[in-house]
Amino acid sequence: MTSSKITIAEYLLIRLKQIGVDHLFGVPGDFVLGFFNQVLNSEVKYVGTCNELNAAYAADGYARIRGIGAFATTFGVGELSAINGVAGAYAERVPVVVVTGSPATINFCTRPLLHHTLGDYQIPLRMYEKITAASTQLASGAIAPDEIDRVLSACLYYQQPVYISIPSDVVMMKCNRPGAFSFPVHAPSDPDALDEAINETLAMLDNARRPVVIGGVELIRFKLQKEFAGLLDKTGFPFVTMMLGKTVLSEQHPQFIGLFEGDRSRDYVRERVESADCILQLGELMTDFNTGGFTTRLDDSKTISANIRTIRIKHHFFENVYLRDFILGLTAKLARRDVPTLEIQRAVEGCVHRHTERYRPDPQQALTVKRFFDRMSHFVENDSIVIAETGVSLFSAAEMLMPQGATFIGQTFYGSIGYTIGATLGAATAAPNRRVVLFVGDGAFQVTCQDLSTMIRYGHKPIIFLLNNDGYTIERVIVDRPYNDIQPWLYHKLVEVFGGGLGLDVHTEGELEDALDKAATADSLVFIEIHTGRLDCPEALRIAGRSMAQINQLV
């Protein structure tokens, strides 16, 4: 007979499993070992990473595929090593559960000078409070269940990280076994504000001859893609995405016209958006990278900006209007337009993205960044997960037209260099049956490279393209100085050092074809080192560099 009493650690693990966490990333340390012993006896699988920062990045990448992720570390030294990864998840609205194994509760009162502590035992909690939607330190079996449920509900409701500290003496305390988890539901919209926002939007759209829709990242985070697709199907309106919202819907969609990033956009996309007589922006964050360095030039008098709980129409603001309600309300009342009148040049048909351009390799020609990504546009398969590191990789891969079912991941807002190694581990763990393709620069790889070994350890088989351009190119396009130099490595040989996988070295277009042929038949992780020129990068990155130089008064 199943006991009605379980440990607090068991309660937390059952709840994590119920909300979609099948894997827990982490690094051991003495204060968290008791909790880890409980993990090993649970239905949640432990995935050990080489460091805590990559554990946080892995949980982030996992959450972007599965809807939520989690990692655990020890108190102080472990959790503070991970804090940058959690900050990125907070900025980009990714739901990650942070579990810290902390000293026994008595120590929080007496404050002995224990290892890994800071004298004031509350400092880590106070730091995490700034970058989480909710936090708690569990204290007893009487209150722990309610606290766990409160914090996990906040994680799902706000789609942001949360923090749970579990002292070593609390791990084995008893509490009641949980029932079904009550998933949070967004409060309904203020009906008067919703009706007014819909009516004002309808008036603008009905009078518009050339409307366009921007599909943003909040549609992804809050799982509103179905509602967004319904609006497009009903109206026939053309849509674009920005970098944060890339692949919110399939880029093969007949109404998708391309990636919009202000002055960095392809000419047709920029002109079509900026000349629109009504712009319906749904769930986007207008960050500098997203807007091409704030060069989008959207006319406020023609723009409706709808975010998760706020609508702005011209200069009117409507609070407590839930984005889902707004989209469904519009869909119900809008009529379908004749496609020819909307001037849609489909991305899949026009010369808007690299995928539409023919590629024929010149075997002896040295590879360039442009030619490499031209080839990659024909290499990425349907349903792939494409991950691109900040810098040359992100700005190049973002311009690729993604195939049916592909998911694009890039830390476009927070932009922490080194994010993608951990994120690739997380995504591969979350979706073992999907091909994961990573594009990463040599500088970023050196920051977090250790967990390439973790991918090998757990049998993951991503294809990793390392762009070796001899240093931090994203910084060089801002200002080219010796601090952007790094020690050159024989990167493709690291798979031998780490104990498995296929490593290949590529300098020419012919060698790239040979490498891709070998990758197609490999039953292991594939690591392909691509050599390009030191300052070879897309024009969009050069423009971004000039913008950042001006912002930071470097020119």
TABEL-V186047 format. One record per residue. N is the residue number from 1. RES is the residue in one small letter. PSI is psi in radians with two decimals (999 if undefined). NEAR is the number of other C-alpha atoms within 12 Angstrom. Layout:
BEGIN
N	RES	PSI	NEAR
N	RES	PSI	NEAR
END
This chain:
BEGIN
1	m	2.31	4
2	t	2.26	7
3	s	2.54	11
4	s	-0.21	14
5	k	2.32	20
6	i	3.01	24
7	t	2.78	32
8	i	-0.66	40
9	a	-0.75	47
10	e	-0.73	38
11	y	-0.84	42
12	l	-0.75	49
13	l	-0.65	42
14	i	-0.77	32
15	r	-0.75	35
16	l	-0.75	39
17	k	-0.72	27
18	q	-0.55	23
19	i	0.06	31
20	g	0.12	29
21	v	1.89	36
22	d	-0.26	32
23	h	2.43	38
24	l	2.08	45
25	f	2.66	47
26	g	3.03	45
27	v	2.31	37
28	p	2.72	33
29	g	2.70	29
30	d	-0.61	26
31	f	-0.31	36
32	v	-0.03	36
33	l	-0.64	29
34	g	-0.72	33
35	f	-0.75	43
36	f	-0.61	38
37	n	-0.63	24
38	q	-0.61	27
39	v	-0.75	36
40	l	-0.39	20
41	n	0.15	16
42	s	-3.14	25
43	e	-0.10	22
44	v	2.20	31
45	k	2.35	26
46	y	2.33	31
47	v	1.89	40
48	g	2.28	36
49	t	2.96	39
50	c	-0.43	32
51	n	2.89	38
52	e	-0.58	41
53	l	-0.79	43
54	n	-0.50	51
55	a	-0.73	51
56	a	-0.77	56
57	y	-0.70	51
58	a	-0.74	55
59	a	-0.64	54
60	d	-0.89	55
61	g	-0.68	49
62	y	-0.77	43
63	a	-0.59	46
64	r	-0.37	43
65	i	-0.75	39
66	r	-0.21	31
67	g	-0.31	35
68	i	2.61	44
69	g	2.95	48
70	a	2.63	56
71	f	2.82	58
72	a	2.49	52
73	t	3.08	48
74	t	2.90	39
75	f	2.58	42
76	g	-1.69	35
77	v	-0.62	28
78	g	-0.92	37
79	e	-0.56	43
80	l	-0.47	30
81	s	-0.49	28
82	a	-0.18	45
83	i	-0.55	41
84	n	-0.67	29
85	g	-0.63	47
86	v	-0.65	48
87	a	-0.70	39
88	g	-0.72	37
89	a	-0.65	47
90	y	-0.81	36
91	a	-0.68	31
92	e	0.19	40
93	r	1.10	41
94	v	2.16	48
95	p	1.88	50
96	v	2.32	58
97	v	2.09	59
98	v	2.13	59
99	v	2.15	53
100	t	2.19	48
101	g	2.05	43
102	s	2.93	44
103	p	2.87	40
104	a	2.65	31
105	t	-0.61	25
106	i	-0.57	16
107	n	-0.45	22
108	f	-0.37	26
109	c	-0.79	14
110	t	-0.39	14
111	r	0.94	18
112	p	2.75	18
113	l	1.19	15
114	l	2.70	20
115	h	2.67	20
116	h	0.00	26
117	t	3.01	25
118	l	0.32	21
119	g	-1.09	18
120	d	1.90	19
121	y	-0.20	30
122	q	-0.09	24
123	i	-0.86	20
124	p	-0.75	35
125	l	-0.77	34
126	r	-0.61	20
127	m	-0.78	21
128	y	-0.46	34
129	e	-0.47	27
130	k	-0.34	21
131	i	0.45	33
132	t	2.76	38
133	a	-0.41	34
134	a	2.71	35
135	s	2.77	35
136	t	2.68	36
137	q	2.02	39
138	l	2.42	40
139	a	-0.49	31
140	s	2.86	28
141	g	-0.33	28
142	a	-0.65	19
143	i	-0.26	21
144	a	-0.79	35
145	p	-0.80	36
146	d	-0.66	27
147	e	-0.76	29
148	i	-0.82	41
149	d	-0.71	36
150	r	-0.82	28
151	v	-0.75	39
152	l	-0.63	46
153	s	-0.70	33
154	a	-0.67	29
155	c	-0.80	40
156	l	-0.64	37
157	y	-0.83	31
158	y	-0.18	31
159	q	0.84	39
160	q	2.86	42
161	p	2.73	46
162	v	2.85	47
163	y	2.25	45
164	i	2.04	44
165	s	2.20	48
166	i	1.76	45
167	p	2.66	36
168	s	-0.51	35
169	d	-0.19	29
170	v	-0.40	34
171	v	-0.79	40
172	m	0.08	29
173	m	2.64	28
174	k	2.59	25
175	c	3.04	28
176	n	2.54	25
177	r	2.45	26
178	p	2.70	28
179	g	-2.68	13
180	a	2.54	14
181	f	2.36	24
182	s	1.74	18
183	f	2.41	19
184	p	2.56	19
185	v	2.36	15
186	h	2.39	22
187	a	2.50	16
188	p	2.72	19
189	s	2.68	29
190	d	2.02	22
191	p	-0.69	19
192	d	-0.77	15
193	a	-0.70	26
194	l	-0.85	32
195	d	-0.74	25
196	e	-0.72	25
197	a	-0.73	37
198	i	-0.81	36
199	n	-0.70	22
200	e	-0.66	27
201	t	-0.76	38
202	l	-0.71	28
203	a	-0.71	19
204	m	-0.78	28
205	l	-0.65	33
206	d	-0.53	23
207	n	-0.12	16
208	a	2.41	23
209	r	-0.46	22
210	r	1.07	32
211	p	2.80	38
212	v	2.63	43
213	v	2.41	46
214	i	2.07	52
215	g	2.10	49
216	g	3.14	42
217	v	-0.54	44
218	e	-0.44	37
219	l	-0.57	36
220	i	-0.89	37
221	r	-0.66	35
222	f	0.25	37
223	k	0.91	26
224	l	0.36	30
225	q	-0.67	29
226	k	-0.77	21
227	e	-0.69	28
228	f	-0.79	40
229	a	-0.66	31
230	g	-0.71	23
231	l	-0.78	34
232	l	-0.75	37
233	d	-0.67	25
234	k	-0.67	24
235	t	-0.54	30
236	g	0.10	31
237	f	2.50	45
238	p	2.66	44
239	f	2.68	49
240	v	2.90	50
241	t	2.86	48
242	m	-3.14	47
243	m	-0.70	43
244	l	-0.56	45
245	g	0.18	44
246	k	2.34	44
247	t	0.47	41
248	v	-0.67	43
249	l	2.95	39
250	s	2.36	34
251	e	0.00	39
252	q	0.00	29
253	h	2.38	30
254	p	-0.28	26
255	q	0.04	35
256	f	2.19	41
257	i	-0.15	43
258	g	-3.08	52
259	l	2.24	48
260	f	2.15	49
261	e	0.85	44
262	g	-2.36	35
263	d	-0.25	31
264	r	-0.01	36
265	s	2.79	38
266	r	2.64	28
267	d	-0.83	23
268	y	-0.78	29
269	v	-0.83	39
270	r	-0.83	30
271	e	-0.67	26
272	r	-0.67	34
273	v	-0.84	42
274	e	-0.38	31
275	s	0.00	24
276	a	2.51	35
277	d	-0.03	27
278	c	2.23	36
279	i	2.10	39
280	l	1.82	47
281	q	2.08	44
282	l	1.86	47
283	g	0.48	40
284	e	2.67	39
285	l	2.17	32
286	m	1.17	35
287	t	2.98	27
288	d	-0.83	28
289	f	-0.67	38
290	n	-0.58	39
291	t	0.26	34
292	g	0.74	36
293	g	0.69	29
294	f	0.75	23
295	t	0.40	24
296	t	-0.51	31
297	r	0.94	24
298	l	2.19	32
299	d	2.04	22
300	d	-0.57	21
301	s	-0.22	20
302	k	0.10	32
303	t	2.36	35
304	i	2.07	40
305	s	1.97	39
306	a	2.13	43
307	n	-3.03	36
308	i	-0.62	39
309	r	0.19	30
310	t	2.42	29
311	i	2.32	39
312	r	2.14	35
313	i	2.01	34
314	k	-1.92	24
315	h	0.32	16
316	h	2.38	20
317	f	2.36	21
318	f	2.01	32
319	e	2.80	25
320	n	0.68	27
321	v	1.98	33
322	y	2.32	35
323	l	-0.70	41
324	r	-0.78	36
325	d	-0.71	33
326	f	-0.81	46
327	i	-0.80	43
328	l	-0.67	27
329	g	-0.75	27
330	l	-0.77	36
331	t	-0.70	28
332	a	-0.49	21
333	k	-0.28	21
334	l	2.62	27
335	a	2.77	18
336	r	2.42	23
337	r	2.72	24
338	d	2.19	17
339	v	-0.75	22
340	p	-0.49	16
341	t	-0.22	16
342	l	-0.06	28
343	e	1.00	27
344	i	2.08	33
345	q	1.77	29
346	r	2.39	31
347	a	-0.62	36
348	v	-0.29	29
349	e	-0.58	22
350	g	3.03	23
351	c	1.04	22
352	v	-0.50	28
353	h	2.85	38
354	r	-0.53	33
355	h	-0.40	32
356	t	-0.12	24
357	e	2.39	23
358	r	2.46	15
359	y	2.17	20
360	r	2.01	15
361	p	2.51	22
362	d	1.81	18
363	p	-0.59	16
364	q	-0.11	14
365	q	2.30	19
366	a	2.49	22
367	l	2.48	33
368	t	2.86	31
369	v	-0.78	37
370	k	-0.83	31
371	r	-0.63	32
372	f	-0.83	44
373	f	-0.44	39
374	d	-0.77	29
375	r	-0.69	31
376	m	-0.51	37
377	s	-0.41	30
378	h	0.02	25
379	f	-0.69	29
380	v	2.30	34
381	e	2.88	24
382	n	2.52	24
383	d	0.20	23
384	s	2.78	31
385	i	2.03	42
386	v	2.15	47
387	i	2.29	49
388	a	2.23	47
389	e	2.61	46
390	t	2.32	41
391	g	-2.51	47
392	v	-0.76	48
393	s	-0.83	50
394	l	-0.84	43
395	f	-0.44	44
396	s	-0.85	41
397	a	-0.54	44
398	a	-0.48	48
399	e	-0.12	42
400	m	2.49	41
401	l	2.05	47
402	m	2.49	42
403	p	3.06	31
404	q	2.30	22
405	g	0.01	23
406	a	2.58	29
407	t	2.28	39
408	f	2.29	49
409	i	2.19	47
410	g	2.46	49
411	q	1.35	44
412	t	-0.45	41
413	f	-1.06	34
414	y	-0.71	28
415	g	0.73	31
416	s	2.04	36
417	i	2.23	40
418	g	-0.09	42
419	y	-0.63	50
420	t	-0.36	56
421	i	-0.88	56
422	g	-0.72	49
423	a	-0.63	54
424	t	-0.74	55
425	l	-0.78	53
426	g	-0.79	52
427	a	-0.71	43
428	a	-0.61	45
429	t	-0.69	43
430	a	-0.55	36
431	a	1.28	28
432	p	-0.29	23
433	n	0.08	15
434	r	2.52	26
435	r	2.27	35
436	v	2.21	42
437	v	2.15	44
438	l	2.33	46
439	f	2.10	47
440	v	2.50	48
441	g	2.84	47
442	d	-0.68	45
443	g	-0.82	38
444	a	-0.67	38
445	f	-0.67	44
446	q	-0.37	30
447	v	-0.66	26
448	t	0.44	36
449	c	-0.35	38
450	q	-0.58	30
451	d	0.12	41
452	l	-0.66	48
453	s	-0.55	31
454	t	-0.64	38
455	m	-0.74	41
456	i	-0.75	32
457	r	-0.72	24
458	y	0.18	26
459	g	0.37	22
460	h	2.68	33
461	k	0.87	37
462	p	2.83	43
463	i	2.08	46
464	i	2.14	48
465	f	1.97	44
466	l	2.07	44
467	l	1.84	47
468	n	1.73	41
469	n	0.43	37
470	d	0.87	32
471	g	-2.87	36
472	y	1.50	40
473	t	-0.64	41
474	i	-0.54	43
475	e	-0.57	32
476	r	-0.58	31
477	v	-0.20	32
478	i	-0.96	27
479	v	2.22	25
480	d	1.79	21
481	r	2.87	16
482	p	-0.37	14
483	y	-0.11	14
484	n	0.02	23
485	d	2.61	20
486	i	2.84	22
487	q	2.18	17
488	p	2.41	17
489	w	2.81	20
490	l	1.37	24
491	y	-0.73	36
492	h	-0.27	34
493	k	-0.11	21
494	l	-0.45	30
495	v	-0.54	30
496	e	-0.74	20
497	v	-0.71	18
498	f	-0.07	24
499	g	0.37	20
500	g	2.86	27
501	g	3.00	34
502	l	2.10	34
503	g	2.30	32
504	l	2.59	34
505	d	2.20	34
506	v	2.22	33
507	h	-0.50	30
508	t	2.91	26
509	e	-0.60	32
510	g	-0.74	23
511	e	-0.57	26
512	l	-0.74	34
513	e	-0.74	31
514	d	-0.73	20
515	a	-0.71	30
516	l	-0.61	32
517	d	-0.74	16
518	k	-0.68	23
519	a	-0.60	28
520	a	-0.45	21
521	t	0.01	15
522	a	2.42	20
523	d	0.94	18
524	s	3.06	26
525	l	2.41	42
526	v	2.24	40
527	f	1.97	41
528	i	2.03	41
529	e	2.09	40
530	i	2.14	40
531	h	2.19	34
532	t	3.04	32
533	g	2.71	22
534	r	-0.65	27
535	l	0.36	30
536	d	2.00	31
537	c	2.85	37
538	p	2.67	32
539	e	-0.57	25
540	a	-0.65	35
541	l	-0.66	37
542	r	-0.74	28
543	i	-0.74	28
544	a	-0.69	37
545	g	-0.75	35
546	r	-0.67	25
547	s	-0.79	28
548	m	-0.59	25
549	a	-0.72	21
550	q	-0.76	16
551	i	-0.69	15
552	n	0.20	12
553	q	0.83	12
554	l	0.01	17
555	v	999	14
END
